[in-house]
Each structure stands twice: as C-alpha cells, then as structure tokens.
Amino acid sequence: MYENNKEKLAYCLYARKSSESDERQAMSIESQVKEMSALVEKENISIKEIRSESYSAKVSGTRLVFNQMIEDIKSGIFNAILTWAPDRLSRNAGDLGALIDLMDAQKLYTIKTFSQVFSDNPNEKFLLMILCSQAKLENDNRGLNVKRGIRAKCEMGWRPCMPPLGYYNRALNNIKDIIIDPERGPIVKEMFYRVAYLGESGRKLKKWLDSIHFTIKSGRPVQLSLILSMLKNPFYYGEFEYPIGSGRWYKGSHEPIIGKDVFDMVQASRIGPRNVKYGAKAFAFKMILKCGNCGGSIVGEEKFKKLLDGTFTHHIYYHCSKTLERKCSKHYLTEEELAKKLLLFIEDLDMNKIFVSQSLKSSFSEYKKIASQVLAQQNINFKEDDIDIKSYASYIFKEGNNREKESL
C-alpha cells in the first residue's frame, strides 16, 4: 500500500481558519503550518505544496482553495493530504463525500492529521466520516443554540444588536441594559415632536441638527438617510421586530423616548393615509406659475394631519422651488388661497389683449356647445355671448380637475 511507501505519496499541506465566530478558538493558519511543518521534518514526509484559506467549511462547494485541491487530486498532482485535524477539511456532508469518493477511486491514498492517519480502508474511512460528521453536528447544534439564545434575549426585551442613536449599552455589576443617552436622547425626542406637531421634513430636521452640531457617536454629522430611518424605527416607543420583516414583535425592556401616539403621528405626517409613488402626485397650478420674487418655478406639496378620531385632513401648499434663488423670501400659499387670488386676477384681465391657448379655445367651444344644448332642453333662452371665455376660465379654476386647470 502507498501509506507504507512515503516516497510515492505527494502531499498537499492544507490549512484553514474560518473568520466566523464559531471558529475563533481554532488554531491560526500560521500555527497550523508551523506545527505540521515540524511533523514533516520529524517523519520525513514529502510536501509538494502548501495551500491555505480563511473560509468557513459549513457549506459544501464554496471554498475555492479546497475545490482546487480536489481537482488537483483528481488530475494526479497530489495523492495525499496533510492537515491539522479532520474538521479543517470538512464540516459538511458534501465536501466529506468528495474526499471519500477520491479514496474509493484510488486517487487519494492518505489523509494525515497531527495525531491520526486515514488510509483507503473501510475502518479508517469510517472513522474519518464519524469525526467530520461530529464537526458538522457541532456546527448544527451551535447554530440552533445561537438562535435559541437570540430568541430568549428578544423575549426578555433585549434586541440582539446595537441600539439606535439616542441609546447606548451599559454594563453595571455584570448586568447589561440599554439606557437613554443623556446627551442625544432629548434631541432625538425633539426630532419626533418637530415632525409630529410642526410637520417638519427630514431636510428641515437635518438643517436643525447641523445648526446645533448634533453628531453620531463617531463625531460625524447625521445623514438624511439615518434621520428618515430613525423616524420609522419603533424601538423609540418601546417595541421592536426581530428579524426585520419576520412579523415577530417584542416588547422592549428599555425606556421609550417617545410614546406610541407620537410615533403614529410621525408616520401619518410622513406617509399620509395612502401610499403615493414618487412623481405620481398632480398639482393643478405648479406648471402655470412662476415666483414673482425670483422667477423660479412653483412647486406643490401635500400635507396630511391625523385627527383624534383617526381621520386625516388634507391640504395642498404652493411655494417657490428656490432653484434660482436659494434665499427667496416668498412664503407658501394654500391651494384655496391661491385659487382665490387667481380668480381675482382673471376678473381684471382684458381677454382681447392676452394670448389664449388653442386647448383653452377648444375646450371653451365644447363647453358652449354642451351648455346651449342643455339650456335649450330646459326652454331657457340662451345667447352665446352670455358665456364668455373669462367666465369659463373662472369656472375651471373653481370646478375643473387638475388636467383642465393645467391647460389654462
């Protein structure tokens, strides 16, 4: 047999160390190579190549170096493996099966570890399978124990990750808990109140936070994405979902920064009673007006406020986009106020001296035609001059839909 003829065995020294937490106590790659090199000198073993990698062996077929070693054994470059322990080669059934198949095919003659030798005979192959299967069993049990531990933590009210901004972990007398950060907690609370009661946007919050030099723990300014994420985080009112999206909710043991009512008001002010995709909102007057102060475009903005009875009030505001003048001083107007001002403006217009769009002329003609038919059916005397384009424009501003208003 080849195991009795060392000169015919071409060894590959394989060392592996996983970076995952389950193998933190395993010997380092350098230590494995050092120990096995000493064994090589002691037993006069021929090492053809040393290969190593830092990768978990939990899942089969994922280790590039191991996979290449298997291919090299198939092609005859190596016919023996030297490694620290069987679990360095495999912690899963797939890779273990590949090794056993190579032994059965007379391509892999020996697997030598620091304390054992596994050759191509039934008893030694069976022992190799038991040791590698034991490593897999330890992995599986460790995973189950970790999940049980996490679930137990959640049921005790401890979210198994770093607390959000406004809290920090404290260890006192070997007892760990999450407490409100006395420096950042009050500011986080004011963030929620500003959104809930003042309707401030995320950008306004960032501007305010930057003005008071509010930072995260690393000392860097708070980014807008983090602000928006914080406003959606239920941890601040005392509950959390773990894992996210699982639908499993837990009551936290930490002190809430805000109440559930404030959190609900924030969600209502940010989202409103319905979900609207970006760019899907239509505002009647934004395309026909310019800012009288700087000439910039006018934009519309929706605001929702949740009432005590659970219903929502809805308002539309128009204001300068400030694209031309960042410090434009013009204030916003509600859509109702703007419509009244536009009606007064129309009343003062001389329709003979202004340009009337073709779309307005066409819709006005159609309107007069329908009006004459309806009035004739009611036996009401009607002259076309009784309805002029100015009164029609006023009617559109009062009763028309957004598309009709934009056509003006």
C-alpha positions, -999 to 999 in steps of 0.1 A, spaced: 0 0 0 11 36 -6 8 46 30 38 23 37 58 39 9 63 76 17 83 83 -14 53 77 -36 30 100 -16 27 135 -29 12 155 -1 -6 188 -1 -5 206 32 -39 222 37 -46 248 64 -79 265 71 -91 291 96 -127 305 95 -132 341 102 -167 333 116 -174 334 154 -178 296 156 -141 290 150 -125 319 168 -107 295 192 -93 273 163 -56 274 157 -44 301 133 -32 292 98 3 302 107 3 279 137 -12 250 118 15 253 91 42 256 117 31 225 137 26 204 106 60 215 91 76 202 123 58 169 117 71 169 81 107 171 93 102 146 120 86 119 98 105 128 66 73 135 46 74 149 11 53 181 8 46 191 -28 27 223 -20 12 243 10 -23 257 5 -43 277 29 -75 298 31 -97 317 55 -132 305 48 -160 286 66 -165 249 59 -202 249 68 -214 249 32 -201 225 6 -185 237 -27 -178 272 -15 -141 271 -7 -120 280 -38 -87 266 -25 -103 234 -12 -121 229 -45 -89 234 -65 -71 209 -43 -98 183 -50 -94 189 -88 -56 186 -85 -61 153 -67 -84 141 -95 -57 150 -121 -29 133 -101 -9 163 -89 -15 152 -53 -25 118 -38 -23 126 -1 -34 154 23 -17 167 54 -38 188 77 -41 197 114 -74 180 121 -103 163 101 -126 193 107 -101 216 88 -111 196 57 -148 193 61 -177 204 83 -204 194 58 -215 162 41 -208 174 5 -170 180 9 -167 149 31 -183 128 3 -159 142 -22 -129 131 -1 -143 96 4 -151 93 -33 -115 101 -42 -103 74 -17 -127 49 -33 -114 58 -68 -78 52 -56 -68 88 -63 -65 99 -26 -44 73 -6 -39 91 27 -52 119 49 -27 125 77 -35 148 107 -14 157 136 -25 127 156 -41 103 131 -38 87 97 -68 78 75 -60 55 46 -81 37 20 -95 10 42 -131 6 55 -123 12 92 -102 43 87 -126 58 62 -155 51 86 -136 68 114 -129 99 92 -166 101 84 -175 100 121 -151 127 130 -162 150 102 -198 143 109 -192 151 145 -178 185 134 -210 190 113 -232 181 143 -214 206 165 -220 233 138 -257 225 136 -262 224 173 -242 256 177 -265 273 152 -296 261 170 -282 272 203 -274 307 189 -310 310 176 -324 299 209 -303 324 227 -313 352 204 -350 343 208 -346 342 246 -330 377 245 -358 391 225 -385 376 248 -366 393 277 -369 426 258 -333 428 246 -328 435 209 -298 415 198 -279 443 180 -265 478 187 -292 502 200 -302 531 177 -289 566 181 -302 581 213 -295 549 234 -264 531 245 -255 498 262 -245 499 298 -229 472 319 -233 476 356 -225 449 383 -223 423 355 -258 433 344 -263 447 309 -291 471 299 -299 497 273 -304 533 286 -312 566 271 -282 586 261 -285 618 283 -268 639 256 -285 626 224 -318 612 237 -336 645 244 -326 657 209 -340 626 193 -372 631 212 -374 667 199 -369 653 164 -401 633 166 -420 661 182 -410 685 154 -423 661 128 -455 652 147 -466 687 158 -448 710 133 -448 688 103 -411 693 96 -395 673 68 -363 653 70 -343 680 53 -355 706 79 -345 683 107 -311 678 92 -306 716 89 -316 720 125 -294 691 137 -264 706 118 -271 740 133 -268 726 169 -238 705 159 -255 672 166 -234 642 157 -234 604 158 -210 586 182 -181 588 158 -184 626 157 -197 628 122 -229 648 112 -261 628 110 -270 619 74 -305 624 60 -309 587 53 -303 580 90 -328 606 101 -355 591 79 -346 556 92 -348 568 128 -383 583 122 -396 548 111 -379 529 140 -405 516 165 -377 509 190 -381 545 202 -416 539 215 -406 506 231 -412 478 206 -390 460 180 -393 434 153 -367 407 150 -356 397 125 -368 426 104 -397 415 82 -404 383 102 -436 397 118 -423 387 152 -427 417 176 -413 420 211 -418 445 239 -385 461 248 -373 463 283 -357 497 276 -372 531 285 -391 546 255 -380 580 243 -415 588 228 -450 575 232 -468 553 206 -492 582 199 -463 605 188 -448 577 167 -482 572 149 -485 610 143 -450 610 127 -459 581 104 -491 599 94 -473 632 87 -446 615 67 -467 589 48 -503 601 49 -534 579 47 -523 564 13 -491 554 -4 -482 575 -35 -453 567 -57 -427 593 -63 -437 616 -92 -473 604 -92 -488 635 -74 -505 661 -96 -507 697 -86 -530 719 -107 -511 752 -107 -474 744 -105 -470 744 -143 -486 777 -150 -470 800 -123 -436 815 -116 -423 831 -85 -429 868 -86 -398 875 -65 -370 855 -82 -387 840 -113 -382 804 -101 -407 776 -107 -436 770 -83 -439 735 -67 -468 719 -49 -466 700 -16 -492 677 1 -496 677 39 -517 652 59 -526 656 96 -541 628 116 -571 639 138 -581 625 171 -609 605 155 -584 587 133 -593 606 101 -569 628 81 -571 664 69 -555 671 36 -540 704 24 -520 714 -7 -495 742 -5 -476 760 -32 -442 777 -28 -411 788 -47 -388 759 -56 -358 782 -48 -339 768 -77 -328 803 -89 -326 820 -55 -319 797 -25 -328 825 -1 -361 836 -18 -382 851 9 -417 844 -6 -439 823 17 -462 794 8 -499 797 -1 -526 771 3 -543 759 -28 -575 776 -17 -558 810 -12 -540 807 -45 -573 799 -63 -589 830 -49 -561 852 -60 -561 837 -95 -599 843 -98 -594 880 -88 -566 882 -114 -589 867 -141 -616 892 -133 -592 921 -141 -579 906 -174 -588 921 -208 -592 888 -227 -588 907 -260 -553 916 -252 -539 883 -239 -529 851 -257 -554 823 -253 -541 788 -259 -556 766 -285 -565 739 -259 -585 765 -239 -603 777 -271 -612 741 -280 -625 732 -245 -644 765 -243 -661 758 -277 -671 724 -265 -684 738 -232 -706 764 -250 -720 737 -273 -730 715 -244 -744 744 -224 -766 755 -253 -780 720 -257 -788 716 -220 -803 751 -217 -824 745 -249 -838 713 -234 -849 734 -204 -866 760 -226 -842 787 -214 -833 815 -238 -796 814 -244 -772 836 -263 -736 825 -269 -724 859 -257 -739 851 -223 -709 828 -216 -675 844 -223 -641 828 -221 -633 847 -189 -663 832 -170 -654 798 -184 -618 802 -171 -632 812 -136 -654 781 -137 -624 759 -145 -604 773 -116 -634 766 -92 -647 732 -105 -622 718 -130 -599 689 -125 -561 692 -124 -557 684 -161 -582 712 -170 -565 737 -147 -531 729 -162 -544 735 -197 -551 772 -187 
